[in-house]
């Protein structure tokens, strides 16, 4: 099985949320884990928000960023995804950022792993086999 992991799922894993065991189970079944390159910036920004809120300190944020990056085997360059992502975003009135993950999943016949309910609904609408 191939899996595309988005930033929300990765954050659930590295921040050890209550939903992380389910996400870890999916990762353990995956032959390859993919993400668009945007993943780096999205995870780093979310960790910065945790840092700003006083939930974690800077060394922990850096450690969690490395852990999140290590969950992914292959990063797809965003520039190769943007045209398709923009088309999906325009068609479904959904942010391009999320559409990048859907495009990677579609291209690779992968499952999309996300904690984002809106993104999960979009993926299911486009192709129920993505979820």
N, C-alpha and C positions, 0 to 999 in steps of 0.2 A: 504494500500500500504506500502511496505517496501522499504526503500531507503538506499543506500550506499553513503555516502558523502566522497569525497576525500579532500585532503588538499587545492587544488586550489579553490574549491567551498566554503569551510569553510572560507578561507582567504577573498574571495570576500564578504562574509557575515559580518565577524567581522571588516573588513576594510571599510565597507559601500560603496562598489563600485556601479557603475550604474547597474550592473547585479544582485545585491543582492536581489531586490524585487522578481524577478523570482525564485531565489533559495529559498527564504523564503516561497513563495507560495507552492513550492514542499514540503518543510519540514512540513508545516501546514497540508498537505494532508496525511502525512506519519503516519502510526501506530507505526513504529519503525524505528530508524535511526541507521545504523551500520557503522563500519569502522574497518580496521585492526589496531592493536596496533601501527604500524608504523606511523599512523596519528599524534600521539603526537610529534614525532621527526621531521616530515616534517613540521608541522605547526610552531613549535618552531624555526626551522632553518629559515623558511621564515620570521618570525617576527624578528629574529636576523638580517637578511638582511635589513629589513625596519629600524631597530634601527641603523645599521651601516651607512645607507644612510642618516640618520637624519630625516627620515619621521615621526618617532614616538620616544618617550622617553621610558626609561626602565619601569616605572610604567604602561604606556599604553600597552607596549608589554606584560607584565605579565597579565594585565586585558584582553587583546585580546586572549591570550592563554587560559585563563579560559573560556572565552565566547565560543571559538571554541570547547573546550573539552565538554562543556555543551550542544552542539548541538547533541552529540552522545549518544544514549541510551545503546548500546552494543558494546564493543571492542572485536574483535576476536584476539586471540593470534597469532602472526606472525608465530610461529613455527608450528602451525597446518595448515598453508596455504602455506608454502614455497615450498613443493614438487610440488604441483599443479601449483603454480605461476612460478616456474622454468620451468616446462614443457611448459606452455603457452608462456613464454618469449622466450624459445628456438624455439618453433614452429613459432612464429610470429615476431621474431627479435625485441623484445620490452623489455625495462627494467623490471626486476622483481618487483621493487617498485610499478609500475603501475599495474602489473599483480595481485598483492595482492588484490587490490580493486575489480578487475574483478572476482577473485575467490570468494570473500565474496558475491558479487552480484549473482553469479551463484549458490552458495550453498543455498542462502536464497530466490531465486526467486525474487530478488530485482531490482529496477531501480538504475542505477549508475548516480549520480549527480556530474558533473565535469565541470570545466571551461577550462580544458586541451583538446584542439581539437584533439591532437594525441591520447590521451587515449580514447576519445569518439569514434574516428574512429576504434580503436582496439576493443572496446566493441561491437560496431555495427557489426563489421566483425565476431566476435565470436558468438554473439547472438543478432540480431536486437532488441529483446524485452528488452534488458538491458538499452537501451537509450530511 
